[in-house]
Amino acid sequence: MKLITIITAYNVTLTTGEKTNFRQQQCTVSSLHQQRSQQVSALPCRQFILDLQAWLETLIKSNYKIILTMDANST
């Protein structure tokens, strides 16, 4: 039996403006860093990659096969 996980992902674009997806996620990430007393800048684009990587590594260690499709908004 093979375990397969299909993942679709979207990484926000670095944009300005108070009501953009980037700004909303930046506020959320900043709040989480403050709660954990972490002195790092809140960059949702970077946090997305770190979180996705950690999750993928966990799945791979559990013998899942991965199909990943993504709008990374990056080259």
Sine and cosine of phi, psi and omega as CSV:
sin_phi,cos_phi,sin_psi,cos_psi,sin_omega,cos_omega
0.00,0.00,0.76,-0.65,0.04,-1.00
-0.96,-0.29,0.66,-0.75,0.07,-1.00
-0.98,-0.19,0.84,-0.55,-0.03,-1.00
-0.83,-0.55,0.72,-0.69,0.09,-1.00
-0.88,-0.47,0.80,-0.59,0.06,-1.00
-0.98,-0.22,0.83,-0.56,-0.07,-1.00
-0.85,-0.52,0.77,-0.64,0.19,-0.98
-0.92,-0.40,0.73,-0.68,-0.11,-0.99
-0.68,-0.73,0.46,-0.89,0.02,-1.00
-0.70,-0.71,0.80,-0.60,0.07,-1.00
-0.96,-0.26,0.75,-0.67,-0.04,-1.00
-0.91,0.41,0.41,-0.91,0.06,-1.00
-1.00,-0.03,0.63,-0.77,0.05,-1.00
-0.93,0.36,0.98,-0.19,-0.03,-1.00
-0.74,-0.68,0.32,-0.95,0.05,-1.00
-0.98,-0.19,0.27,-0.96,-0.01,-1.00
0.88,-0.48,0.56,-0.83,-0.08,-1.00
-0.97,0.24,-0.39,0.92,-0.10,-0.99
-0.93,-0.36,0.34,0.94,0.02,-1.00
-0.99,0.12,0.36,-0.93,0.08,-1.00
-0.85,0.53,-0.65,0.76,0.00,-1.00
-0.85,0.53,-0.75,0.66,-0.06,-1.00
-0.91,0.41,-0.66,0.75,0.02,-1.00
-0.88,0.48,-0.71,0.71,0.01,-1.00
-0.94,0.34,-0.56,0.83,0.03,-1.00
-0.88,0.48,-0.66,0.75,0.04,-1.00
-0.89,0.45,-0.68,0.74,0.00,-1.00
-0.91,0.42,-0.74,0.67,-0.01,-1.00
-0.90,0.44,-0.66,0.75,0.02,-1.00
-0.88,0.48,-0.68,0.74,0.02,-1.00
-0.89,0.46,-0.68,0.73,0.03,-1.00
-0.90,0.45,-0.66,0.75,0.03,-1.00
-0.89,0.45,-0.65,0.76,0.01,-1.00
-0.91,0.42,-0.66,0.75,0.02,-1.00
-0.87,0.49,-0.54,0.84,-0.03,-1.00
-0.99,-0.12,0.16,0.99,-0.01,-1.00
0.80,0.60,0.64,0.77,0.02,-1.00
-0.99,-0.11,0.76,-0.64,-0.02,-1.00
-0.99,-0.14,0.91,0.40,0.03,-1.00
-0.76,-0.65,0.45,-0.89,0.02,-1.00
-0.96,0.26,0.55,-0.83,-0.04,-1.00
-1.00,0.04,0.99,-0.15,0.05,-1.00
-0.89,-0.45,0.99,-0.14,-0.06,-1.00
-0.84,0.54,-0.56,0.83,0.00,-1.00
-0.88,0.48,-0.69,0.73,0.00,-1.00
-0.95,0.31,-0.68,0.74,-0.01,-1.00
-0.89,0.46,-0.60,0.80,0.06,-1.00
-0.84,0.55,-0.75,0.66,-0.02,-1.00
-0.90,0.43,-0.69,0.73,0.00,-1.00
-0.89,0.46,-0.71,0.71,0.00,-1.00
-0.92,0.40,-0.68,0.73,0.01,-1.00
-0.89,0.45,-0.70,0.72,0.01,-1.00
-0.87,0.49,-0.71,0.70,0.00,-1.00
-0.89,0.46,-0.67,0.74,0.00,-1.00
-0.92,0.40,-0.70,0.71,0.02,-1.00
-0.88,0.48,-0.67,0.74,0.02,-1.00
-0.87,0.49,-0.64,0.77,0.04,-1.00
-0.90,0.44,-0.70,0.71,0.02,-1.00
-0.89,0.46,-0.70,0.71,-0.02,-1.00
-0.89,0.46,-0.65,0.76,0.04,-1.00
-0.90,0.43,-0.41,0.91,0.03,-1.00
-1.00,-0.05,0.28,0.96,0.07,-1.00
0.93,0.38,0.43,0.90,0.11,-0.99
-0.99,0.13,0.57,-0.82,0.19,-0.98
-1.00,-0.06,0.58,-0.81,-0.13,-0.99
-0.88,-0.47,0.71,-0.70,0.24,-0.97
-0.89,-0.45,0.91,-0.41,-0.07,-1.00
-0.89,-0.46,0.85,-0.53,0.16,-0.99
-0.88,-0.48,0.63,-0.78,-0.16,-0.99
-0.38,-0.92,0.61,-0.79,0.23,-0.97
-0.98,-0.18,0.99,-0.11,-0.10,-0.99
-0.99,0.12,-0.24,0.97,-0.05,-1.00
0.77,0.64,0.66,0.75,-0.05,-1.00
-0.34,-0.94,0.46,-0.89,0.09,-1.00
-1.00,0.08,0.00,0.00,0.00,0.00
